[in-house]
Amino acid sequence: MAHLAHYREAHPLPFVFTHWINLVSMLLLIFSGFYIHFPFFPGFMGIARGLHMFCALVFVANCLARVVLAFIVKSAPAGGTRKLEPDYKSFLPQKDNRHQLGAWIKYYLFMKKEHPLGGKYGVPQKITYVLIPVLILIMAFTGLCLWAPTANIGPFAAFNELMGSIMITRIVHFFLMFVFILFMFLHAYLANVEGLAPSKMMFGWKEHGGLVYDPELHNIVGEDDLGEEEHK
């Protein structure tokens, strides 16, 4: 099956910026986090801790900004269309995704060659993208439980006591980092399993021709090869 066209309307520029910020801050968090746990060269611990806290603040703020922007910025609800609607609707149940969870799971498990035709995000994606902000907040909370200036403050101290020791909190925080690493690899693979057009869109804001989809008819209505004049 030919692929849907990738239009900029699906990922407006503010979301491209937040995606870049997410990537850079997450990579720096992972690097500094590994160093804090396993210092693999001397004389960098103070910088690593400062970098880790700074990137954590940026990461959380960027996540909150992305959630707010979802209610302000309009985007295309599906690939292959330039029609716009409030972006938050792309994360809610859509007619385009109705009864598709099983089909998407089969596709991800290589039991189905083609993914269902529907909304911009598949059902598993919607579930993941809704849970990720929650996971980020949990990660931030456990991080503050470990940070010396806040570790003895009310809820953070109470959580460490609930865990039994600050070391167990550290293990939980470290484990959650691997959840993010796993998410990054799965996200990169699933986004580009049919080609690099999604990454070219998210990192270079470059459109890619393909099938045209009408979200009102829930069907393919044509094809757009994005003529040379549109590339200029």
C-alpha atoms as an extended CHARMM CRD file, in Angstrom:
* protein
*
       232  EXT
         1         1  MET       CA              0.0000000000        0.0000000000        0.0000000000  PROA      1               0.0000000000
         2         2  ALA       CA              1.3040000000        3.4660000000       -0.8640000000  PROA      2               0.0000000000
         3         3  HSD       CA              1.8580000000        5.7740000000        2.0760000000  PROA      3               0.0000000000
         4         4  LEU       CA             -0.1570000000        8.8040000000        3.0630000000  PROA      4               0.0000000000
         5         5  ALA       CA              1.3020000000       12.1810000000        2.1840000000  PROA      5               0.0000000000
         6         6  HSD       CA              3.2000000000       13.8970000000        4.9810000000  PROA      6               0.0000000000
         7         7  TYR       CA              2.0650000000       17.5070000000        5.2190000000  PROA      7               0.0000000000
         8         8  ARG       CA              3.3390000000       20.1990000000        7.5590000000  PROA      8               0.0000000000
         9         9  GLU       CA             -0.1970000000       20.6710000000        8.8480000000  PROA      9               0.0000000000
        10        10  ALA       CA              0.1110000000       17.3440000000       10.6760000000  PROA      10              0.0000000000
        11        11  HSD       CA              3.0830000000       18.6470000000       12.6940000000  PROA      11              0.0000000000
        12        12  PRO       CA              3.0170000000       22.4700000000       12.9330000000  PROA      12              0.0000000000
        13        13  LEU       CA              6.2970000000       24.2580000000       13.6010000000  PROA      13              0.0000000000
        14        14  PRO       CA              5.7450000000       24.7000000000       17.3860000000  PROA      14              0.0000000000
        15        15  PHE       CA              5.5590000000       20.9050000000       17.7070000000  PROA      15              0.0000000000
        16        16  VAL       CA              8.7290000000       20.4870000000       15.6510000000  PROA      16              0.0000000000
        17        17  PHE       CA             10.4980000000       22.8000000000       18.1290000000  PROA      17              0.0000000000
        18        18  THR       CA              9.1820000000       20.9180000000       21.1740000000  PROA      18              0.0000000000
        19        19  HSD       CA             10.2320000000       17.6380000000       19.5570000000  PROA      19              0.0000000000
        20        20  TRP       CA             13.7900000000       18.9340000000       19.0910000000  PROA      20              0.0000000000
        21        21  ILE       CA             13.8940000000       20.1580000000       22.6910000000  PROA      21              0.0000000000
        22        22  ASN       CA             12.6280000000       16.7790000000       23.9170000000  PROA      22              0.0000000000
        23        23  LEU       CA             15.3000000000       14.9040000000       21.9880000000  PROA      23              0.0000000000
        24        24  VAL       CA             18.2500000000       17.0630000000       23.0510000000  PROA      24              0.0000000000
        25        25  SER       CA             17.2200000000       17.2970000000       26.7030000000  PROA      25              0.0000000000
        26        26  MET       CA             16.4710000000       13.5590000000       26.9060000000  PROA      26              0.0000000000
        27        27  LEU       CA             19.8600000000       12.6020000000       25.4300000000  PROA      27              0.0000000000
        28        28  LEU       CA             21.6420000000       14.9150000000       27.8660000000  PROA      28              0.0000000000
        29        29  LEU       CA             19.5840000000       13.5460000000       30.7650000000  PROA      29              0.0000000000
        30        30  ILE       CA             20.5250000000        9.9850000000       29.8350000000  PROA      30              0.0000000000
        31        31  PHE       CA             24.2150000000       10.8540000000       29.4620000000  PROA      31              0.0000000000
        32        32  SER       CA             24.4120000000       12.8090000000       32.7340000000  PROA      32              0.0000000000
        33        33  GLY       CA             22.2790000000       10.2020000000       34.5230000000  PROA      33              0.0000000000
        34        34  PHE       CA             24.6300000000        7.3960000000       33.5360000000  PROA      34              0.0000000000
        35        35  TYR       CA             27.6040000000        9.4800000000       34.6180000000  PROA      35              0.0000000000
        36        36  ILE       CA             26.0910000000       10.2750000000       38.0250000000  PROA      36              0.0000000000
        37        37  HSD       CA             25.5740000000        6.5470000000       38.6350000000  PROA      37              0.0000000000
        38        38  PHE       CA             28.8110000000        5.3720000000       36.9950000000  PROA      38              0.0000000000
        39        39  PRO       CA             31.4230000000        8.1590000000       36.7400000000  PROA      39              0.0000000000
        40        40  PHE       CA             33.4560000000        6.9170000000       33.7790000000  PROA      40              0.0000000000
        41        41  PHE       CA             35.9620000000        9.8040000000       33.8520000000  PROA      41              0.0000000000
        42        42  PRO       CA             37.0370000000       12.0920000000       36.7240000000  PROA      42              0.0000000000
        43        43  GLY       CA             36.3150000000       15.7370000000       37.4810000000  PROA      43              0.0000000000
        44        44  PHE       CA             32.8660000000       16.0230000000       35.9000000000  PROA      44              0.0000000000
        45        45  MET       CA             30.4320000000       15.1260000000       38.6840000000  PROA      45              0.0000000000
        46        46  GLY       CA             29.5040000000       18.7080000000       39.6260000000  PROA      46              0.0000000000
        47        47  ILE       CA             28.8500000000       19.6400000000       35.9980000000  PROA      47              0.0000000000
        48        48  ALA       CA             26.9400000000       16.4010000000       35.4120000000  PROA      48              0.0000000000
        49        49  ARG       CA             24.6040000000       17.0320000000       38.3510000000  PROA      49              0.0000000000
        50        50  GLY       CA             23.9950000000       20.6340000000       37.2930000000  PROA      50              0.0000000000
        51        51  LEU       CA             23.4070000000       19.5860000000       33.6740000000  PROA      51              0.0000000000
        52        52  HSD       CA             21.0460000000       16.8460000000       34.8200000000  PROA      52              0.0000000000
        53        53  MET       CA             18.9000000000       19.2060000000       36.8830000000  PROA      53              0.0000000000
        54        54  PHE       CA             18.8640000000       21.9050000000       34.1880000000  PROA      54              0.0000000000
        55        55  CYS       CA             17.8150000000       19.4520000000       31.4640000000  PROA      55              0.0000000000
        56        56  ALA       CA             15.1960000000       17.9510000000       33.7840000000  PROA      56              0.0000000000
        57        57  LEU       CA             13.6280000000       21.3830000000       34.2820000000  PROA      57              0.0000000000
        58        58  VAL       CA             13.6970000000       22.0220000000       30.5210000000  PROA      58              0.0000000000
        59        59  PHE       CA             12.2390000000       18.5790000000       29.8320000000  PROA      59              0.0000000000
        60        60  VAL       CA              9.3380000000       19.0110000000       32.2580000000  PROA      60              0.0000000000
        61        61  ALA       CA              8.6520000000       22.5890000000       31.1260000000  PROA      61              0.0000000000
        62        62  ASN       CA              8.7060000000       21.4740000000       27.4840000000  PROA      62              0.0000000000
        63        63  CYS       CA              6.2790000000       18.6570000000       28.2530000000  PROA      63              0.0000000000
        64        64  LEU       CA              3.8790000000       21.0530000000       29.9480000000  PROA      64              0.0000000000
        65        65  ALA       CA              4.2560000000       23.5120000000       27.0530000000  PROA      65              0.0000000000
        66        66  ARG       CA              3.4230000000       20.7460000000       24.5660000000  PROA      66              0.0000000000
        67        67  VAL       CA              0.2700000000       19.8570000000       26.5010000000  PROA      67              0.0000000000
        68        68  VAL       CA             -0.8260000000       23.5050000000       26.5870000000  PROA      68              0.0000000000
        69        69  LEU       CA             -0.0580000000       23.9650000000       22.8820000000  PROA      69              0.0000000000
        70        70  ALA       CA             -2.2520000000       20.9780000000       22.0870000000  PROA      70              0.0000000000
        71        71  PHE       CA             -5.2330000000       23.0980000000       23.1460000000  PROA      71              0.0000000000
        72        72  ILE       CA             -4.0570000000       26.2250000000       21.3030000000  PROA      72              0.0000000000
        73        73  VAL       CA             -2.5090000000       25.0640000000       18.0320000000  PROA      73              0.0000000000
        74        74  LYS       CA             -4.4870000000       23.3640000000       15.2940000000  PROA      74              0.0000000000
        75        75  SER       CA             -3.1070000000       20.4300000000       13.3210000000  PROA      75              0.0000000000
        76        76  ALA       CA             -4.2530000000       17.8880000000       10.7600000000  PROA      76              0.0000000000
        77        77  PRO       CA             -6.0120000000       14.9500000000       12.4770000000  PROA      77              0.0000000000
        78        78  ALA       CA             -4.5540000000       12.4440000000       10.0150000000  PROA      78              0.0000000000
        79        79  GLY       CA             -1.8040000000       12.0160000000        7.4640000000  PROA      79              0.0000000000
        80        80  GLY       CA             -2.6320000000       12.9170000000        3.8850000000  PROA      80              0.0000000000
        81        81  THR       CA             -4.7980000000       15.9160000000        4.7030000000  PROA      81              0.0000000000
        82        82  ARG       CA             -4.3260000000       19.6430000000        5.2730000000  PROA      82              0.0000000000
        83        83  LYS       CA             -7.6130000000       20.0570000000        7.1270000000  PROA      83              0.0000000000
        84        84  LEU       CA             -7.1140000000       21.4270000000       10.6370000000  PROA      84              0.0000000000
        85        85  GLU       CA             -8.6890000000       20.9010000000       14.0320000000  PROA      85              0.0000000000
        86        86  PRO       CA             -7.5240000000       21.4570000000       17.6310000000  PROA      86              0.0000000000
        87        87  ASP       CA             -4.4630000000       19.2580000000       18.1350000000  PROA      87              0.0000000000
        88        88  TYR       CA             -5.6320000000       17.6920000000       21.4060000000  PROA      88              0.0000000000
        89        89  LYS       CA             -8.3390000000       15.8210000000       19.4810000000  PROA      89              0.0000000000
        90        90  SER       CA             -5.6270000000       13.7340000000       17.8120000000  PROA      90              0.0000000000
        91        91  PHE       CA             -4.9200000000       12.1530000000       21.2040000000  PROA      91              0.0000000000
        92        92  LEU       CA             -8.5580000000       11.3090000000       21.9100000000  PROA      92              0.0000000000
        93        93  PRO       CA            -10.6320000000        8.4700000000       20.4380000000  PROA      93              0.0000000000
        94        94  GLN       CA            -11.4420000000        9.2770000000       16.7930000000  PROA      94              0.0000000000
        95        95  LYS       CA            -13.7920000000        7.7050000000       14.2810000000  PROA      95              0.0000000000
        96        96  ASP       CA            -10.6840000000        7.0360000000       12.1980000000  PROA      96              0.0000000000
        97        97  ASN       CA             -9.2800000000        4.7980000000       14.9600000000  PROA      97              0.0000000000
        98        98  ARG       CA            -12.4470000000        2.9810000000       15.9620000000  PROA      98              0.0000000000
        99        99  HSD       CA            -11.9580000000       -0.7570000000       16.6110000000  PROA      99              0.0000000000
       100       100  GLN       CA             -8.3140000000       -0.6230000000       15.4500000000  PROA      100             0.0000000000
       101       101  LEU       CA             -6.4080000000       -1.5510000000       18.6000000000  PROA      101             0.0000000000
       102       102  GLY       CA             -6.1670000000       -5.2440000000       17.7230000000  PROA      102             0.0000000000
       103       103  ALA       CA             -5.1090000000       -4.5230000000       14.1410000000  PROA      103             0.0000000000
       104       104  TRP       CA             -2.3870000000       -2.1270000000       15.3150000000  PROA      104             0.0000000000
       105       105  ILE       CA             -1.0310000000       -4.6450000000       17.8270000000  PROA      105             0.0000000000
       106       106  LYS       CA             -0.8810000000       -7.3020000000       15.0850000000  PROA      106             0.0000000000
       107       107  TYR       CA              0.9750000000       -4.8330000000       12.8550000000  PROA      107             0.0000000000
       108       108  TYR       CA              3.5220000000       -4.0310000000       15.5670000000  PROA      108             0.0000000000
       109       109  LEU       CA              4.0070000000       -7.7470000000       16.2540000000  PROA      109             0.0000000000
       110       110  PHE       CA              4.6750000000       -8.4390000000       12.5510000000  PROA      110             0.0000000000
       111       111  MET       CA              1.4640000000      -10.4560000000       12.2870000000  PROA      111             0.0000000000
       112       112  LYS       CA             -0.0060000000       -8.0000000000        9.7800000000  PROA      112             0.0000000000
       113       113  LYS       CA              1.8180000000       -6.4620000000        6.8190000000  PROA      113             0.0000000000
       114       114  GLU       CA             -0.1550000000       -3.2160000000        6.6180000000  PROA      114             0.0000000000
       115       115  HSD       CA             -1.2800000000       -0.9110000000        9.4000000000  PROA      115             0.0000000000
       116       116  PRO       CA             -4.8960000000        0.2760000000        9.5870000000  PROA      116             0.0000000000
       117       117  LEU       CA             -5.8310000000        3.4030000000        7.6780000000  PROA      117             0.0000000000
       118       118  GLY       CA             -6.9560000000        6.1010000000       10.0710000000  PROA      118             0.0000000000
       119       119  GLY       CA             -5.9340000000        8.9790000000       12.3220000000  PROA      119             0.0000000000
       120       120  LYS       CA             -2.5230000000       10.5850000000       12.6020000000  PROA      120             0.0000000000
       121       121  TYR       CA             -1.6860000000        8.4150000000       15.5940000000  PROA      121             0.0000000000
       122       122  GLY       CA             -2.5120000000        4.7520000000       15.9230000000  PROA      122             0.0000000000
       123       123  VAL       CA             -4.3100000000        3.5180000000       19.0320000000  PROA      123             0.0000000000
       124       124  PRO       CA             -1.1370000000        2.2830000000       20.8100000000  PROA      124             0.0000000000
       125       125  GLN       CA              0.5080000000        5.6260000000       20.0150000000  PROA      125             0.0000000000
       126       126  LYS       CA             -2.3590000000        7.5520000000       21.5830000000  PROA      126             0.0000000000
       127       127  ILE       CA             -2.1430000000        5.4680000000       24.7400000000  PROA      127             0.0000000000
       128       128  THR       CA              1.6400000000        5.8990000000       24.9160000000  PROA      128             0.0000000000
       129       129  TYR       CA              1.5860000000        9.6490000000       24.2750000000  PROA      129             0.0000000000
       130       130  VAL       CA             -1.0050000000       10.1610000000       27.0100000000  PROA      130             0.0000000000
       131       131  LEU       CA              1.0070000000        8.0950000000       29.5020000000  PROA      131             0.0000000000
       132       132  ILE       CA              4.3940000000        9.6690000000       28.7240000000  PROA      132             0.0000000000
       133       133  PRO       CA              3.6160000000       13.0220000000       30.4550000000  PROA      133             0.0000000000
       134       134  VAL       CA              2.5370000000       11.0750000000       33.5390000000  PROA      134             0.0000000000
       135       135  LEU       CA              5.7900000000        9.1190000000       33.4420000000  PROA      135             0.0000000000
       136       136  ILE       CA              7.7650000000       12.3630000000       33.0520000000  PROA      136             0.0000000000
       137       137  LEU       CA              6.1260000000       13.7910000000       36.1770000000  PROA      137             0.0000000000
       138       138  ILE       CA              6.8820000000       10.5970000000       38.1160000000  PROA      138             0.0000000000
       139       139  MET       CA             10.4790000000       10.7580000000       36.9050000000  PROA      139             0.0000000000
       140       140  ALA       CA             10.7200000000       14.4080000000       37.9680000000  PROA      140             0.0000000000
       141       141  PHE       CA              9.2310000000       13.6330000000       41.3790000000  PROA      141             0.0000000000
       142       142  THR       CA             11.6870000000       10.8070000000       42.0920000000  PROA      142             0.0000000000
       143       143  GLY       CA             14.4960000000       13.0650000000       40.8780000000  PROA      143             0.0000000000
       144       144  LEU       CA             13.5320000000       15.7230000000       43.4120000000  PROA      144             0.0000000000
       145       145  CYS       CA             13.4580000000       13.0020000000       46.0520000000  PROA      145             0.0000000000
       146       146  LEU       CA             17.1420000000       12.4040000000       45.2680000000  PROA      146             0.0000000000
       147       147  TRP       CA             18.2740000000       16.0120000000       44.8640000000  PROA      147             0.0000000000
       148       148  ALA       CA             19.9440000000       17.1880000000       48.0900000000  PROA      148             0.0000000000
       149       149  PRO       CA             18.1930000000       20.6220000000       48.2990000000  PROA      149             0.0000000000
       150       150  THR       CA             14.7350000000       18.9780000000       48.1210000000  PROA      150             0.0000000000
       151       151  ALA       CA             15.2560000000       15.4320000000       49.4140000000  PROA      151             0.0000000000
       152       152  ASN       CA             14.2710000000       16.3590000000       52.9860000000  PROA      152             0.0000000000
       153       153  ILE       CA             11.2220000000       18.4380000000       52.0520000000  PROA      153             0.0000000000
       154       154  GLY       CA              7.7470000000       17.0930000000       52.9700000000  PROA      154             0.0000000000
       155       155  PRO       CA              6.4440000000       14.8600000000       50.1420000000  PROA      155             0.0000000000
       156       156  PHE       CA              9.9180000000       13.9680000000       48.8640000000  PROA      156             0.0000000000
       157       157  ALA       CA             11.1520000000       12.8950000000       52.2840000000  PROA      157             0.0000000000
       158       158  ALA       CA              7.8960000000       10.9890000000       52.8290000000  PROA      158             0.0000000000
       159       159  PHE       CA              8.3700000000        9.1010000000       49.5600000000  PROA      159             0.0000000000
       160       160  ASN       CA             11.9360000000        8.1510000000       50.4640000000  PROA      160             0.0000000000
       161       161  GLU       CA             10.6730000000        6.8850000000       53.8170000000  PROA      161             0.0000000000
       162       162  LEU       CA              7.9070000000        4.9350000000       52.0500000000  PROA      162             0.0000000000
       163       163  MET       CA             10.4970000000        3.3270000000       49.7700000000  PROA      163             0.0000000000
       164       164  GLY       CA             12.5570000000        2.3120000000       52.7840000000  PROA      164             0.0000000000
       165       165  SER       CA             15.6500000000        4.3180000000       51.8280000000  PROA      165             0.0000000000
       166       166  ILE       CA             16.8370000000        6.9040000000       49.3720000000  PROA      166             0.0000000000
       167       167  MET       CA             18.8440000000        4.1750000000       47.6420000000  PROA      167             0.0000000000
       168       168  ILE       CA             15.6480000000        2.3850000000       46.6130000000  PROA      168             0.0000000000
       169       169  THR       CA             14.2980000000        5.6820000000       45.2610000000  PROA      169             0.0000000000
       170       170  ARG       CA             17.5170000000        5.9860000000       43.2890000000  PROA      170             0.0000000000
       171       171  ILE       CA             17.0050000000        2.5070000000       41.8420000000  PROA      171             0.0000000000
       172       172  VAL       CA             13.4210000000        3.3980000000       40.8540000000  PROA      172             0.0000000000
       173       173  HSD       CA             14.6190000000        6.6130000000       39.1940000000  PROA      173             0.0000000000
       174       174  PHE       CA             17.3980000000        4.7290000000       37.3890000000  PROA      174             0.0000000000
       175       175  PHE       CA             14.9750000000        2.0350000000       36.2080000000  PROA      175             0.0000000000
       176       176  LEU       CA             12.6030000000        4.6530000000       34.8080000000  PROA      176             0.0000000000
       177       177  MET       CA             15.4760000000        5.9810000000       32.7050000000  PROA      177             0.0000000000
       178       178  PHE       CA             15.6060000000        2.6430000000       30.9040000000  PROA      178             0.0000000000
       179       179  VAL       CA             11.8700000000        2.9090000000       30.2540000000  PROA      179             0.0000000000
       180       180  PHE       CA             12.5550000000        6.2080000000       28.4650000000  PROA      180             0.0000000000
       181       181  ILE       CA             15.4610000000        4.6690000000       26.5330000000  PROA      181             0.0000000000
       182       182  LEU       CA             13.2220000000        1.8030000000       25.4300000000  PROA      182             0.0000000000
       183       183  PHE       CA             10.5360000000        4.3060000000       24.4180000000  PROA      183             0.0000000000
       184       184  MET       CA             13.0520000000        6.2960000000       22.3510000000  PROA      184             0.0000000000
       185       185  PHE       CA             14.1920000000        3.2460000000       20.3920000000  PROA      185             0.0000000000
       186       186  LEU       CA             10.6670000000        1.9520000000       19.8380000000  PROA      186             0.0000000000
       187       187  HSD       CA              9.4390000000        5.4100000000       18.8670000000  PROA      187             0.0000000000
       188       188  ALA       CA             12.2760000000        5.8860000000       16.3610000000  PROA      188             0.0000000000
       189       189  TYR       CA             11.7230000000        2.4360000000       14.8580000000  PROA      189             0.0000000000
       190       190  LEU       CA              7.9300000000        2.5790000000       14.6050000000  PROA      190             0.0000000000
       191       191  ALA       CA              7.9500000000        6.1260000000       13.2440000000  PROA      191             0.0000000000
       192       192  ASN       CA             10.3090000000        5.1650000000       10.4280000000  PROA      192             0.0000000000
       193       193  VAL       CA              9.3740000000        1.5540000000        9.7760000000  PROA      193             0.0000000000
       194       194  GLU       CA              7.8990000000        2.5210000000        6.3950000000  PROA      194             0.0000000000
       195       195  GLY       CA             10.4960000000        5.1320000000        5.4620000000  PROA      195             0.0000000000
       196       196  LEU       CA             12.2290000000        8.2510000000        6.7510000000  PROA      196             0.0000000000
       197       197  ALA       CA              9.4870000000       10.7040000000        5.7200000000  PROA      197             0.0000000000
       198       198  PRO       CA              8.2060000000       11.1230000000        9.3300000000  PROA      198             0.0000000000
       199       199  SER       CA             11.6920000000       11.9830000000       10.6140000000  PROA      199             0.0000000000
       200       200  LYS       CA             12.3100000000       14.3730000000        7.7220000000  PROA      200             0.0000000000
       201       201  MET       CA              9.0740000000       16.0900000000        8.7090000000  PROA      201             0.0000000000
       202       202  MET       CA              9.7700000000       16.2630000000       12.4510000000  PROA      202             0.0000000000
       203       203  PHE       CA             13.4170000000       17.3210000000       12.1640000000  PROA      203             0.0000000000
       204       204  GLY       CA             13.5220000000       19.1970000000        8.8730000000  PROA      204             0.0000000000
       205       205  TRP       CA              9.8320000000       20.0990000000        8.3930000000  PROA      205             0.0000000000
       206       206  LYS       CA             10.0310000000       18.5810000000        4.9170000000  PROA      206             0.0000000000
       207       207  GLU       CA              6.8340000000       17.4410000000        3.2190000000  PROA      207             0.0000000000
       208       208  HSD       CA              6.5790000000       14.1320000000        1.3670000000  PROA      208             0.0000000000
       209       209  GLY       CA              4.0600000000       13.2300000000       -1.2920000000  PROA      209             0.0000000000
       210       210  GLY       CA              1.6590000000       10.3010000000       -1.1170000000  PROA      210             0.0000000000
       211       211  LEU       CA             -1.9890000000        9.4140000000       -0.8420000000  PROA      211             0.0000000000
       212       212  VAL       CA             -4.5370000000       12.0890000000        0.0510000000  PROA      212             0.0000000000
       213       213  TYR       CA             -6.9350000000       11.1950000000        2.8580000000  PROA      213             0.0000000000
       214       214  ASP       CA            -10.3040000000       12.7620000000        3.6760000000  PROA      214             0.0000000000
       215       215  PRO       CA            -10.9540000000       12.5120000000        7.4410000000  PROA      215             0.0000000000
       216       216  GLU       CA            -14.6650000000       13.1850000000        6.9160000000  PROA      216             0.0000000000
       217       217  LEU       CA            -15.0940000000       10.3870000000        4.3820000000  PROA      217             0.0000000000
       218       218  HSD       CA            -12.5380000000        8.1800000000        6.1880000000  PROA      218             0.0000000000
       219       219  ASN       CA            -11.1380000000        7.1700000000        2.8380000000  PROA      219             0.0000000000
       220       220  ILE       CA             -8.4200000000        7.8220000000        0.2460000000  PROA      220             0.0000000000
       221       221  VAL       CA             -9.5290000000       10.4560000000       -2.2600000000  PROA      221             0.0000000000
       222       222  GLY       CA             -6.4730000000       10.8450000000       -4.4560000000  PROA      222             0.0000000000
       223       223  GLU       CA             -2.7300000000       11.2120000000       -4.5990000000  PROA      223             0.0000000000
       224       224  ASP       CA             -0.4270000000       14.2030000000       -4.2310000000  PROA      224             0.0000000000
       225       225  ASP       CA              3.1120000000       13.9770000000       -5.6600000000  PROA      225             0.0000000000
       226       226  LEU       CA              4.0050000000       17.5080000000       -4.5010000000  PROA      226             0.0000000000
       227       227  GLY       CA              5.1040000000       19.0040000000       -7.8270000000  PROA      227             0.0000000000
       228       228  GLU       CA              8.4460000000       20.7170000000       -8.2370000000  PROA      228             0.0000000000
       229       229  GLU       CA              6.9410000000       24.1650000000       -7.7510000000  PROA      229             0.0000000000
       230       230  GLU       CA              5.7880000000       23.1270000000       -4.2680000000  PROA      230             0.0000000000
       231       231  HSD       CA              9.2790000000       22.0060000000       -3.3030000000  PROA      231             0.0000000000
       232       232  LYS       CA             10.8290000000       25.3790000000       -4.1330000000  PROA      232             0.0000000000
